[in-house]
Amino acid sequence: MGNGTNFYLEERTFLVAQSVRSYCKLVTHNVINVQDIKQVVRSSGSVAANYIEANEALSKADFIYRIKICRKEAKKQNYGLA
């Protein structure tokens, strides 16, 4: 960031993915929710992975694209946890 603020988003997105996995292990798995649990786990990992990809972007346009994917996956994750 231009103002010197560091939000440690790579670490934070990784920790969220770990927390989601830990939570999902505690949830009772049944026929009704097993697909929802799988989707939430995939989405949480995708946010972290795509943020790392964004930081390794080859151009500003690539960075913006990857961040938009992170946002999309975060919305799916939020929806799945609701």
C-alpha angles and dihedrals in degrees: 000000000000094000094057094253114140116197097184090224096166090058094040095050089049091051091049090052090051092048092050090052092049091049093048090054088059096049116095107251115221139152092273101053107026094095091047090052091050091050094049091050092049093047094049092052091045093057091055095043094047092048089056088049090051091055089053093048118147094216142009090258090053090050092051091048092052092047090052089053089051090052092049092050091046090055090051090049092049091049091050093051094048 
